[in-house]
Amino acid sequence: MASTVAYRGHVVDSDGKVISYQEMSDGEIFVNLNDMQRAAGVNLFSPDDKVREEIEA
């Protein structure tokens, strides 16, 4: 199973693939996680905006 790393606004697996994220107009983040990710306590809010910018660029 690929490891999962969460950054603010998105969740990426060990291959760097964005799993799912949606940013609302007020900045609130909704990320769709599967049951295993929820059970693992994936943290959706990391301060690592640099990675976010690289993925979105």
N, CA, C and O of each residue as an XYZ file, in Angstrom:
228
protein
N       0.841     -1.203      0.000
C       0.000      0.000      0.000
C       0.871      1.246      0.000
O       1.825      1.337      0.773
N       0.557      2.190     -0.848
C       1.329      3.426     -0.921
C       1.137      4.235      0.353
O       0.041      4.298      0.910
N       2.215      4.845      0.797
C       2.070      5.714      1.957
C       1.338      6.984      1.533
O       1.371      7.373      0.366
N       0.688      7.614      2.482
C      -0.090      8.812      2.188
C       0.453      9.981      2.987
O       0.648      9.871      4.198
N       0.697     11.088      2.328
C       1.179     12.301      2.976
C       0.182     13.400      2.694
O      -0.252     13.574      1.555
N      -0.187     14.147      3.726
C      -1.172     15.210      3.546
C      -0.508     16.578      3.632
O       0.351     16.809      4.483
N      -0.905     17.464      2.760
C      -0.494     18.855      2.799
C      -1.747     19.711      2.844
O      -2.845     19.220      2.585
N      -1.594     20.969      3.167
C      -2.762     21.829      3.228
C      -3.472     21.823      1.883
O      -2.888     22.197      0.866
N      -4.720     21.404      1.878
C      -5.525     21.465      0.674
C      -5.505     20.235     -0.195
O      -6.326     20.116     -1.105
N      -4.583     19.304      0.057
C      -4.580     18.106     -0.766
C      -3.864     16.972     -0.054
O      -3.103     17.195      0.888
N      -4.110     15.771     -0.508
C      -3.467     14.582      0.044
C      -2.764     13.897     -1.114
O      -3.366     13.651     -2.159
N      -1.480     13.589     -0.922
C      -0.729     12.926     -1.985
C      -0.271     11.559     -1.509
O       0.023     11.370     -0.329
N      -0.209     10.595     -2.443
C       0.310      9.282     -2.079
C       1.823      9.279     -2.286
O       2.401     10.305     -2.645
N       2.466      8.132     -2.062
C       3.925      8.077     -2.115
C       4.479      8.324     -3.513
O       5.668      8.600     -3.671
N       3.625      8.227     -4.526
C       4.063      8.537     -5.886
C       3.878     10.001     -6.220
O       4.183     10.424     -7.335
N       3.382     10.786     -5.269
C       3.173     12.205     -5.504
C       1.862     12.516     -6.205
O       1.628     13.659     -6.599
N       1.007     11.520     -6.367
C      -0.276     11.734     -7.026
C      -1.256     12.380     -6.054
O      -1.418     11.909     -4.928
N      -1.909     13.452     -6.483
C      -2.928     14.073     -5.636
C      -4.138     13.150     -5.592
O      -4.687     12.793     -6.635
N      -4.552     12.766     -4.396
C      -5.678     11.851     -4.259
C      -6.985     12.601     -4.464
O      -7.771     12.243     -5.341
N      -7.226     13.631     -3.674
C      -8.470     14.373     -3.824
C      -8.422     15.601     -2.935
O      -7.995     15.524     -1.783
N      -8.853     16.718     -3.460
C      -9.038     17.875     -2.596
C      -9.942     18.885     -3.273
O     -10.079     18.915     -4.496
N     -10.551     19.705     -2.446
C     -11.396     20.778     -2.952
C     -11.250     21.941     -1.982
O     -11.410     21.767     -0.773
N     -10.950     23.118     -2.500
C     -10.827     24.292     -1.647
C     -12.027     25.190     -1.898
O     -12.288     25.597     -3.030
N     -12.747     25.490     -0.841
C     -13.930     26.327     -0.962
C     -13.513     27.792     -0.996
O     -12.373     28.126     -0.674
N     -14.440     28.668     -1.388
C     -14.117     30.086     -1.548
C     -13.654     30.737     -0.245
O     -12.920     31.725     -0.277
N     -14.078     30.192      0.908
C     -13.647     30.763      2.182
C     -12.346     30.141      2.674
O     -11.895     30.437      3.781
N     -11.738     29.278      1.856
C     -10.467     28.683      2.219
C     -10.591     27.379      2.973
O      -9.584     26.724      3.242
N     -11.818     26.984      3.324
C     -11.989     25.713      4.030
C     -11.717     24.563      3.067
O     -12.102     24.616      1.899
N     -11.054     23.529      3.564
C     -10.628     22.424      2.717
C     -11.483     21.193      2.989
O     -11.712     20.816      4.138
N     -11.944     20.581      1.915
C     -12.644     19.303      2.014
C     -11.843     18.289      1.212
O     -11.626     18.470      0.014
N     -11.403     17.223      1.870
C     -10.630     16.194      1.184
C     -11.365     14.873      1.327
O     -11.765     14.485      2.425
N     -11.537     14.188      0.204
C     -12.197     12.885      0.233
C     -11.172     11.805      0.526
O     -10.272     11.559     -0.277
N     -11.308     11.159      1.682
C     -10.368     10.111      2.075
C     -11.083      8.771      2.097
O     -12.272      8.685      2.407
N     -10.337      7.730      1.761
C     -10.933      6.406      1.897
C     -10.854      5.955      3.364
O     -10.225      6.624      4.184
N     -11.479      4.846      3.686
C     -11.558      4.405      5.082
C     -10.180      4.167      5.698
O      -9.961      4.486      6.866
N      -9.261      3.615      4.926
C      -7.930      3.342      5.471
C      -7.223      4.642      5.814
O      -6.540      4.734      6.834
N      -7.388      5.649      4.961
C      -6.746      6.931      5.254
C      -7.353      7.580      6.497
O      -6.635      8.128      7.333
N      -8.672      7.514      6.610
C      -9.306      8.073      7.806
C      -8.839      7.335      9.049
O      -8.581      7.955     10.081
N      -8.728      6.016      8.957
C      -8.294      5.217     10.102
C      -6.860      5.557     10.495
O      -6.489      5.459     11.665
N      -6.054      5.959      9.506
C      -4.663      6.307      9.767
C      -4.532      7.713     10.337
O      -3.436      8.136     10.704
N      -5.645      8.439     10.412
C      -5.600      9.782     11.003
C      -4.867     10.777     10.124
O      -4.075     11.581     10.614
N      -5.131     10.725      8.822
C      -4.455     11.638      7.911
C      -4.726     13.077      8.330
O      -5.870     13.477      8.543
N      -3.638     13.849      8.443
C      -3.733     15.255      8.832
C      -3.860     16.097      7.571
O      -2.953     16.109      6.739
N      -4.974     16.798      7.421
C      -5.223     17.540      6.190
C      -4.547     18.904      6.162
O      -4.493     19.541      5.110
N      -4.032     19.364      7.301
C      -3.544     20.730      7.340
C      -2.087     20.783      7.770
O      -1.780     20.863      8.959
N      -1.203     20.737      6.798
C       0.223     20.906      7.022
C       0.592     22.312      6.570
O      -0.033     22.833      5.646
N       1.569     22.934      7.178
C       1.964     24.282      6.753
C       2.812     24.299      5.493
O       3.356     25.345      5.138
N       2.938     23.174      4.811
C       3.862     23.101      3.681
C       3.242     23.638      2.395
O       2.889     22.874      1.496
N       3.114     24.968      2.320
C       2.505     25.581      1.140
C       3.403     25.483     -0.087
O       2.915     25.530     -1.216
N       4.722     25.347      0.125
C       5.625     25.260     -1.024
C       5.286     24.046     -1.880
O       5.260     24.141     -3.107
N       5.027     22.903     -1.243
C       4.670     21.700     -1.992
C       3.344     21.906     -2.702
O       3.176     21.494     -3.850
N       2.410     22.540     -2.023
C       1.116     22.811     -2.644
C       1.305     23.648     -3.909
O       0.708     23.354     -4.945
N       2.117     24.669     -3.828
C       2.322     25.538     -4.984
C       2.981     24.770     -6.124
O       2.640     24.983     -7.287
N       3.922     23.878     -5.807
C       4.585     23.103     -6.850
C       3.605     22.176     -7.554
O       3.669     22.017     -8.773
N       2.698     21.562     -6.798
C       1.739     20.639     -7.394
C       0.735     21.392     -8.260
O       0.360     20.916     -9.332
N       0.299     22.563     -7.804
C      -0.717     23.309     -8.535
C      -0.150     24.069     -9.726
O      -0.890     24.433    -10.640
N       1.162     24.311     -9.720
C       1.780     25.112    -10.783
C       1.684     24.409    -12.135
O       2.154     24.941    -13.141
